[in-house]
Amino acid sequence: MMKKIVIASHNPVKIEAVQAGFSRMFPGEDYGVESISVDSGVGHQPLSEQLAREGAENRARQARLAIPEGDFWVGVEGGCELQGDEMISFAWVVVLSGERVGSSRTAHFKLPAEVKNLVEAGMELGDADDVVFGIENSKQKSGAVGLLTGDVVTRKTLYEQAVILALIPFKQPELY
């Protein structure tokens, strides 16, 4: 029987990352996917680890309330945080299923000063990237990490690993 994954975003990068993570963690399983836009409850650009994690969890819980007939509900929330004079970027992934919760954070990377300044002034990271790099809608493409690495690491591949790690309690339920 096909299981249903509800992804708390219409962003194609997040959807692809979640699908890829599930496919790699559970090869041979068939999943239907439904996406829904829900509020994170933490603002458009979370500026701390705590707020980004809370946003991912809120998104997964809101998706479960909106579409209760799913088997898995997934929230992904990108965040930035000042560490000294530097600003880092990362994302949190939270997966819910039954009473079980899985979560993981991506690796982080340093943002350029010009991007940092725009984010500190209240701009969302994707919009700041668009301004600095002179492109449009980077957050639905390879994201800041793709722009900075020349697509060696993209937003999708960065998020995919965190999805896989968040699925560990579902892969090894006897241990969790």
C-alpha positions in Angstrom: 0.0 0.0 0.0 1.4 3.4 -1.0 2.2 5.7 1.9 1.5 9.4 1.8 4.1 12.1 2.6 2.7 15.5 3.3 5.4 18.2 2.8 4.7 21.6 4.5 5.9 23.6 1.5 5.2 24.3 -2.2 8.9 25.0 -2.8 10.0 22.5 -5.4 13.5 22.3 -3.9 12.1 21.2 -0.5 9.7 18.8 -2.2 12.6 17.2 -4.3 14.8 17.0 -1.2 12.2 15.2 0.8 11.3 12.8 -2.0 15.0 12.0 -2.6 15.7 11.5 1.1 12.7 9.1 1.5 13.7 7.2 -1.7 17.3 6.8 -0.5 16.3 5.8 3.0 13.5 3.4 2.0 14.4 2.1 -1.5 11.6 0.1 -3.1 8.9 1.9 -1.1 6.2 3.8 -3.0 5.1 7.2 -1.7 2.5 9.6 -2.8 3.4 13.2 -2.1 1.1 16.2 -1.3 2.4 19.6 -0.5 0.7 22.4 1.4 1.7 25.9 2.4 1.5 26.4 6.1 2.7 29.1 8.5 6.0 28.5 10.3 4.9 30.6 13.3 8.5 32.1 13.5 8.6 34.7 10.8 9.9 34.7 7.2 13.6 34.5 8.2 14.4 32.7 11.4 17.5 34.2 12.9 18.5 31.5 15.3 18.9 27.7 15.6 16.0 27.6 18.0 13.6 29.5 15.8 14.5 27.5 12.7 13.9 24.2 14.5 10.7 25.5 16.0 9.6 26.6 12.5 10.2 23.2 11.0 8.3 21.5 13.7 5.4 24.0 13.5 5.2 23.4 9.7 5.1 19.6 10.2 2.4 19.9 12.9 0.3 22.4 10.8 0.5 20.1 7.8 -0.7 17.2 10.0 -3.6 19.2 11.2 -4.5 20.3 7.6 -4.1 16.9 6.0 -4.5 14.3 8.7 -4.8 11.4 6.3 -1.0 11.4 5.6 1.5 8.8 6.9 4.4 11.3 7.3 4.4 15.1 7.7 7.6 16.9 6.9 8.6 20.5 7.8 11.8 22.2 6.5 12.9 25.6 7.7 15.9 27.5 6.7 17.6 29.7 9.2 20.5 32.1 9.7 22.4 32.9 12.9 25.1 35.3 13.9 28.2 33.7 15.4 30.5 36.5 16.4 30.9 38.8 13.3 29.8 36.0 10.9 26.4 34.9 9.8 25.8 31.2 9.1 23.0 29.6 7.1 21.5 26.1 7.7 18.1 24.4 7.8 16.1 22.1 10.1 14.0 19.2 9.0 11.3 17.6 11.2 9.4 14.5 10.3 6.3 13.3 12.2 4.6 9.9 11.9 2.2 8.5 14.5 3.8 9.4 17.9 7.4 9.3 16.4 9.4 12.5 15.7 12.6 12.6 13.7 14.7 15.7 13.3 18.0 16.8 11.9 19.9 19.9 10.9 21.9 20.5 7.7 25.5 21.5 7.7 26.1 25.2 8.0 28.1 27.6 5.9 29.2 31.2 6.2 27.3 33.9 4.3 29.2 36.8 2.5 29.2 40.1 4.3 26.9 41.8 1.7 24.3 39.0 2.1 24.7 39.1 5.9 24.1 42.9 6.0 20.8 42.6 3.9 19.5 39.8 6.2 20.4 41.8 9.3 18.4 44.7 7.8 15.3 42.4 7.6 15.6 40.8 4.2 14.9 37.1 3.7 18.0 35.2 2.7 16.7 34.2 -0.7 15.8 37.8 -1.5 19.2 38.9 -0.3 20.9 36.3 -2.5 18.9 37.5 -5.5 20.0 41.1 -4.9 23.7 40.3 -4.4 24.0 37.7 -7.2 21.7 39.5 -9.6 19.3 36.6 -10.2 15.7 35.8 -9.5 14.1 33.2 -7.2 17.3 31.6 -6.0 15.4 29.9 -3.1 13.5 27.7 -5.6 16.7 26.9 -7.4 20.1 26.0 -5.9 19.9 28.5 -3.1 22.7 30.4 -1.3 24.8 27.3 -0.9 24.6 26.5 -4.7 25.5 30.1 -5.6 28.5 30.0 -3.3 29.8 26.6 -4.2 29.1 26.8 -8.0 26.4 24.1 -7.4 28.9 21.6 -6.0 26.4 21.6 -3.1 22.8 22.8 -3.8 20.0 23.6 -1.6 18.4 20.2 -2.6 21.5 18.2 -1.7 22.0 20.0 1.5 18.5 19.4 2.6 18.4 15.8 1.4 21.0 14.7 3.8 19.1 16.2 6.7 15.9 14.5 5.6 17.8 11.1 5.6 19.1 11.8 9.1 15.7 12.8 10.4 14.3 9.5 9.1 16.6 7.4 11.3 14.0 6.8 14.0 11.6 5.5 11.2 14.3 3.3 9.7 15.3 1.9 13.1 12.1 2.1 15.1 13.2 -0.6 17.6 15.9 1.8 18.8 13.7 4.8 19.2 
